[in-house]
Amino acid sequence: MKYENALLEKSLHFAARIVKLYQYFSKEKKESIISKQIIRSGTSIGANANEAVYGVSQADFIAKLQISLKETAETEYWLRLLLLTEYLDEKQAKSLIDDCLEIKRILISSLKTAKNGKT
């Protein structure tokens, strides 16, 4: 269970960064299309991981982590797009993408463990 706690903490802090990014884009850049996408996917990562912890079965736990992993991949896509379109500079993007990839690695590891019947 220690691993899932790391996931929950990291995904919560990541979601907070995504919310701040959304606020920045809304106020400073007047951008709304991509920022609405990234706030949805970036905050969904932790929400689904948290929901997985309270799943009613092993299958439910795995399904919620799979959704969280898909949301991580989508968030990574939006972050890379924001970098390519220069809405984010290299330093900002790298920091967010690195956090996103760390969460992705934890999710993949947690899913492998859960699929092998160990939680």
RATA-V348095 format. One record per residue. N is the residue number from 1. RES is the residue in one letter. PHI is phi in radians with two decimals (none if undefined). PSI is psi in radians with two decimals (999 if undefined). OMEGA is omega in whole degrees, 0 to 359 (NA if undefined). Layout:
((N	RES	PHI	PSI	OMEGA) (N	RES	PHI	PSI	OMEGA))
This chain:
((1	M	none	-0.37	179) (2	K	-1.02	-0.68	182) (3	Y	-1.13	-0.74	180) (4	E	-1.14	-0.59	178) (5	N	-1.11	-0.71	176) (6	A	-1.08	-0.72	178) (7	L	-1.08	-0.81	182) (8	L	-1.12	-0.75	179) (9	E	-1.13	-0.84	182) (10	K	-1.14	-0.70	181) (11	S	-1.25	-0.55	176) (12	L	-1.17	-0.80	179) (13	H	-1.15	-0.63	176) (14	F	-1.12	-0.76	179) (15	A	-1.05	-0.69	178) (16	A	-1.09	-0.70	177) (17	R	-1.12	-0.67	180) (18	I	-1.16	-0.69	177) (19	V	-1.09	-0.75	178) (20	K	-1.13	-0.66	176) (21	L	-1.10	-0.77	178) (22	Y	-1.04	-0.79	179) (23	Q	-1.06	-0.75	179) (24	Y	-1.07	-0.83	180) (25	F	-1.12	-0.68	180) (26	S	-1.14	-0.77	185) (27	K	-1.49	-0.83	188) (28	E	-1.55	-0.74	185) (29	K	-1.71	-0.24	182) (30	K	1.00	0.58	180) (31	E	-1.78	2.34	182) (32	S	-2.27	-0.44	185) (33	I	-1.18	-1.05	182) (34	I	-1.20	-0.67	183) (35	S	-1.11	-0.58	176) (36	K	-1.20	-0.61	178) (37	Q	-1.17	-0.80	185) (38	I	-1.27	-0.55	178) (39	I	-1.22	-0.60	178) (40	R	-1.15	-0.89	183) (41	S	-1.29	-0.68	184) (42	G	-1.19	-0.55	177) (43	T	-1.53	-0.36	179) (44	S	-1.24	-0.45	180) (45	I	-0.96	-1.00	182) (46	G	-1.22	-0.62	180) (47	A	-1.07	-0.76	179) (48	N	-1.26	-0.64	177) (49	A	-1.12	-0.72	178) (50	N	-1.13	-0.72	178) (51	E	-1.12	-0.61	179) (52	A	-1.04	-0.69	181) (53	V	-1.01	-0.54	182) (54	Y	-1.81	0.36	179) (55	G	-1.07	2.65	183) (56	V	-1.45	-0.21	180) (57	S	-2.71	2.97	177) (58	Q	-1.09	-0.69	179) (59	A	-1.12	-0.70	177) (60	D	-1.13	-0.75	178) (61	F	-1.01	-0.85	180) (62	I	-1.12	-0.74	181) (63	A	-1.07	-0.74	180) (64	K	-1.19	-0.68	177) (65	L	-1.16	-0.61	177) (66	Q	-1.11	-0.72	178) (67	I	-1.10	-0.76	179) (68	S	-1.04	-0.72	179) (69	L	-1.12	-0.73	178) (70	K	-1.09	-0.71	179) (71	E	-1.16	-0.59	177) (72	T	-1.12	-0.77	178) (73	A	-1.10	-0.72	179) (74	E	-1.15	-0.73	180) (75	T	-1.10	-0.72	177) (76	E	-1.03	-0.73	178) (77	Y	-1.03	-0.86	181) (78	W	-1.10	-0.68	178) (79	L	-1.11	-0.74	179) (80	R	-1.15	-0.65	177) (81	L	-1.14	-0.73	178) (82	L	-1.09	-0.59	176) (83	L	-1.19	-0.85	182) (84	L	-1.11	-0.55	180) (85	T	-1.60	0.06	176) (86	E	1.13	0.42	170) (87	Y	-1.30	-0.51	174) (88	L	-2.05	2.47	174) (89	D	-1.44	2.98	185) (90	E	-0.97	-0.78	182) (91	K	-1.14	-0.81	179) (92	Q	-1.08	-0.84	182) (93	A	-1.11	-0.78	182) (94	K	-1.05	-0.76	180) (95	S	-1.07	-0.81	180) (96	L	-1.20	-0.75	179) (97	I	-1.13	-0.71	177) (98	D	-1.04	-0.76	178) (99	D	-1.11	-0.73	180) (100	C	-1.08	-0.76	180) (101	L	-1.18	-0.59	176) (102	E	-1.13	-0.75	177) (103	I	-1.11	-0.70	178) (104	K	-1.04	-0.77	179) (105	R	-1.10	-0.72	179) (106	I	-1.12	-0.74	179) (107	L	-1.09	-0.79	180) (108	I	-1.07	-0.77	178) (109	S	-1.11	-0.76	180) (110	S	-1.11	-0.70	178) (111	L	-1.15	-0.73	178) (112	K	-1.07	-0.78	179) (113	T	-1.08	-0.81	182) (114	A	-1.13	-0.67	181) (115	K	-1.23	-0.40	176) (116	N	-1.50	0.08	175) (117	G	1.49	0.26	180) (118	K	-2.05	2.16	175) (119	T	-2.21	999	NA))
